[in-house]
Amino acid sequence: MFTALYQIAKNTMRESLREPIFLLVLLTAMCMMGLFPIFTMFYFHAQEKLVVDSAMATTMIFGWVTAVLIASYAISREIDNGTALLLLSKPVRRPVFIVAKILGVLGAVSCFWALAAMATLINLRVAQDQFRMDFVVMGIYFGAIILSFVLAGIHNYVVRSSFPMTTVICMLILMPIVTILAHFLHYQGAHVGLNTTCIPALILILYSVWAMATLATALSTRLNLVSNLLVCLVLFMLGLMSDYLFGRQAREPWYDSVPKGEGTLWMCQYRFAPTEMTKVGKWERPVDLDHEWGFVVWSDQTKPVELQVLGESPEAMWRDGQGWKKNPNDLDSPAEYMATYDKETQKWSVVHIRHERDDVEPGATGLDAAFTSVVFRRGNNPPRVPDGGNYVNPYPTGGSFVMSAFYALIPNWQLFWMADALSANVAIPVTYVVYGGIYVVLMIIMLMVFAVAMFWEREVGTQIIN
């Protein structure tokens, strides 16, 4: 099974690289990226942003187009012309066939991304200086592209090999050399080097291309090229507007106590009265505890000890102890109390944040039976103002399960677009790249299962039989 998987994947990758459309799209993308530094002379002090944004957009869009095209050629065409029928007549199971096809397509689009990523680094090096571009590196870059075509032409003439595939292989050999030269070559007597801060963002672009390639391959089991392009275009547009179309209506989980994690901590509260036994409307606006509030500490004790005055500099004076922690992740149990320190009055305010309804005295009525429910959630993006909950069950319940399902199933392409973070000189955390990789791997596995299900009863070789 593994031998068949490897051989089919390898042949699929080779056939994809042999497609003239692959080379045409790749050449167009690399020439466009090579010309981006020239346009920077029209943008004062924004040359790097222009090159990075344009190169990343080119890599993503052209990578998606390449993925859809070669996926259609690799699957739908082989189903129609009988190649798939020939393979399946041998001891090759359908799941092995379709999974190998997906892996082969992923290998081909990875080659496309690798060349586009190196082109981005090289041309970002060219555009380091707005008024004095490094035309030497630019000349070496375009020279390597031309040399790849020349070598492929000679090789094709001598041994009759595939011209597109040989050209791509030559680029895969020459472009790393050009990248190394661009890093070590001096510019006007000074060492400039490559700007590697965009590499994590480029890796996220690779993830998006993988996701689109797997999706396009799965759809190719049932759709032809034109239909596949249209469906992928629709999913692309829906993914770009995912936050607006689905995210606003998706469920956002709020917790009675502080959830552990590294994301921004948000807090929301609502004061419930005994008359509110049905679903309530909007709660208060969520507050960013990490930035909008002052000095906050947490305790998981049922009866926490009294806190001491810390003067005007609580950050410097504070020491964890006696059940109170500055970081709620350090608590052994869910936080029961939150204490905030006012620097002006130098006083603590302690709030019970868990099972607040238990504080109501038995038999209390009216305002004496009212209580304030405090809920928390973590997330890098500001959450919506929650709604829902009642006096008996004082937790937000807003959001639609259907919209949450759509929000989870349709890829949110904005999560892979980090150009804004690079423009703001914000470093992309390694953990974000790792979590993005895990997310894409799970998506690829899910789409593989979907592709196998779509291909299970698919008739193959109908065109050649007719």
Residue pairs with C-beta under 8 A, 6 or more apart in sequence:
1 93
1 96
4 91
4 92
4 96
4 100
5 96
5 99
5 100
5 103
6 100
7 100
8 87
8 92
8 96
8 97
8 100
8 101
8 104
9 100
9 101
9 103
9 104
9 107
10 104
11 104
12 74
12 100
12 101
12 103
12 104
12 105
12 107
12 108
13 104
13 105
13 107
13 108
14 165
15 73
15 74
15 104
16 22
16 70
16 73
16 74
16 104
16 105
16 107
16 108
17 108
17 111
17 162
17 164
17 165
17 168
17 169
18 162
18 164
18 165
19 69
19 70
19 73
19 164
20 164
21 66
21 69
21 70
21 73
22 66
22 69
22 70
22 108
22 112
22 164
22 168
23 163
23 164
23 167
23 168
25 62
25 65
25 66
25 69
25 112
26 62
26 66
26 112
26 115
26 116
26 168
26 171
27 145
28 62
29 58
29 59
29 62
29 112
29 116
29 119
30 115
30 116
30 119
30 145
30 171
31 145
32 54
32 58
33 54
33 55
33 58
33 116
33 119
33 120
33 123
34 119
34 123
34 138
34 141
34 142
34 145
36 50
36 51
36 54
36 55
36 123
36 127
37 47
37 51
37 123
37 126
37 127
37 133
37 138
38 133
39 50
39 54
40 46
40 47
40 50
40 51
40 127
40 130
40 133
41 47
41 130
41 131
43 49
43 50
43 130
44 130
45 130
47 127
47 128
47 129
47 130
48 124
48 127
48 128
48 195
49 422
49 423
50 127
51 120
51 123
51 124
51 127
52 120
52 124
52 198
52 201
52 419
52 422
52 423
53 419
53 423
55 116
55 119
55 120
55 123
55 124
56 120
56 198
56 201
56 202
56 205
56 417
56 419
57 419
58 116
59 113
59 116
59 117
59 120
59 202
59 205
59 209
60 205
60 208
60 209
60 413
60 416
60 417
62 112
62 116
63 109
63 112
63 113
63 116
63 205
63 208
63 209
63 212
64 208
64 209
64 212
64 232
64 236
66 108
66 109
66 112
67 105
67 109
67 209
67 212
67 213
67 216
68 212
68 216
68 225
68 228
68 229
68 232
69 225
70 105
70 108
70 109
71 105
71 213
71 216
71 217
71 219
71 220
71 228
72 216
72 220
72 223
72 224
72 225
72 228
72 229
73 225
74 101
74 104
74 105
74 217
74 220
75 84
75 98
75 101
75 217
75 220
75 221
76 220
76 221
76 223
76 224
76 225
76 228
77 83
78 84
79 221
79 458
79 460
79 461
79 462
80 461
80 462
80 463
80 464
81 461
81 463
81 464
82 460
82 461
82 463
82 464
82 465
84 97
84 460
84 461
85 460
85 461
85 464
87 97
88 94
88 97
88 460
94 452
94 455
94 456
95 452
97 455
98 217
98 221
98 448
98 451
98 452
98 455
99 448
99 451
99 452
101 217
102 213
102 214
102 217
102 218
102 444
102 447
102 448
102 451
105 213
105 214
105 216
105 217
106 210
106 213
106 214
106 444
109 209
109 210
109 213
110 206
110 210
111 168
111 172
112 209
113 202
113 205
113 206
113 209
114 172
115 168
115 171
115 172
115 175
117 199
117 202
117 205
117 206
118 175
118 176
118 178
118 179
119 141
119 175
120 198
120 202
121 179
121 182
121 194
121 195
121 196
121 198
121 199
122 137
122 141
122 175
122 178
122 179
122 182
122 194
123 138
123 141
124 194
124 195
124 198
125 134
125 137
125 182
125 183
125 192
125 193
125 194
125 195
126 133
126 134
126 135
126 137
126 138
126 141
126 182
127 133
128 134
128 187
128 192
128 195
129 187
132 188
134 185
134 187
134 192
136 185
137 178
137 181
137 182
137 185
140 178
140 181
140 182
141 178
141 182
144 171
144 174
144 175
144 177
144 178
145 171
147 170
147 174
148 167
148 170
148 171
148 174
149 167
149 170
151 166
151 170
152 163
152 164
152 166
152 167
152 170
153 163
155 161
155 166
156 162
156 163
156 166
179 194
182 194
183 193
183 194
184 191
184 193
186 192
197 422
197 427
198 422
200 418
200 428
200 430
200 432
200 433
201 418
201 419
201 421
201 422
201 428
203 433
203 436
203 437
204 415
204 416
204 417
204 418
204 428
204 433
204 436
205 416
207 416
207 436
207 437
207 439
207 440
208 411
208 413
208 416
210 440
210 444
211 411
211 440
211 443
211 444
211 447
212 232
212 236
212 411
214 443
214 444
214 447
214 448
214 451
215 232
215 235
215 411
215 447
216 228
216 232
217 447
217 451
218 447
218 448
218 450
218 451
218 454
219 227
219 228
219 231
219 232
219 454
220 228
221 451
221 454
221 455
221 458
222 454
222 458
223 231
235 410
235 411
236 413
238 245
238 410
239 410
239 411
239 412
239 413
239 414
240 413
240 414
242 407
242 410
242 411
242 412
242 413
242 414
243 412
243 414
245 406
246 403
246 404
246 406
246 407
246 410
247 407
247 412
248 384
249 399
249 400
249 403
250 399
250 400
250 403
250 404
250 406
250 407
251 398
251 399
251 400
251 401
251 403
251 404
252 377
252 379
252 383
252 384
252 386
252 396
252 398
252 399
253 377
254 268
254 375
254 376
254 377
254 386
254 395
254 396
255 375
255 376
255 377
256 334
256 353
256 354
256 355
256 375
256 376
256 395
257 334
257 335
257 336
257 353
257 354
257 376
258 265
258 298
258 328
258 334
258 335
258 338
258 353
258 376
259 376
259 377
259 378
260 328
260 329
261 329
261 378
262 378
262 431
263 378
263 379
263 380
264 288
264 290
264 291
264 378
264 379
264 380
265 288
265 289
265 290
265 328
265 376
265 378
266 286
266 287
266 288
266 289
266 376
266 377
266 378
266 379
266 382
266 383
267 286
267 287
267 289
267 374
267 375
267 376
268 283
268 284
268 285
268 286
268 287
268 374
268 375
268 376
268 377
268 383
268 385
268 386
268 396
269 283
269 284
269 372
269 373
269 374
269 375
270 280
270 283
270 284
270 372
270 373
270 389
270 394
271 370
271 371
271 372
271 373
272 280
272 357
272 370
272 371
272 372
272 373
272 389
272 390
272 391
272 394
273 367
273 369
273 370
273 391
274 365
274 366
274 369
274 370
274 391
275 391
276 390
276 391
277 390
277 391
277 392
278 390
279 387
279 388
279 389
279 390
279 397
280 387
280 388
280 389
280 390
281 387
282 385
282 386
282 387
283 385
283 386
283 387
283 389
283 396
284 385
285 385
286 377
286 382
286 383
286 384
286 385
286 386
287 293
288 382
289 296
293 340
294 340
294 341
294 342
294 343
295 310
295 314
295 315
295 318
295 340
295 341
295 343
296 338
296 339
296 340
296 341
297 307
297 318
297 324
297 325
297 326
297 338
297 339
297 341
298 324
298 325
298 326
298 327
298 328
298 331
298 335
298 337
298 338
298 339
299 323
299 324
299 325
299 331
299 335
299 336
299 337
299 339
300 323
300 331
300 332
300 333
300 334
300 335
300 336
301 323
301 336
301 337
302 336
304 322
304 323
304 324
304 336
304 337
304 339
304 350
305 322
305 323
305 324
307 324
307 339
307 341
307 348
307 350
309 346
309 347
310 317
310 318
310 341
310 346
311 317
311 346
312 343
312 346
314 341
314 343
318 326
320 326
320 330
324 339
325 331
328 335
334 354
335 353
335 354
336 352
336 353
336 354
337 350
337 351
337 352
337 353
338 350
338 351
338 353
338 374
339 348
339 349
339 350
339 351
340 348
340 349
340 351
341 347
341 348
341 349
342 348
342 349
351 374
352 359
353 374
353 376
356 371
356 372
356 373
356 374
356 394
357 371
357 373
357 391
357 394
359 371
360 368
360 369
360 370
360 371
361 368
361 369
371 394
373 389
373 394
373 395
375 386
375 395
375 396
377 383
384 398
386 396
386 398
387 396
387 397
387 398
388 395
388 396
388 397
388 398
389 395
389 396
389 397
411 443
415 436
415 439
416 436
418 428
421 428
422 428
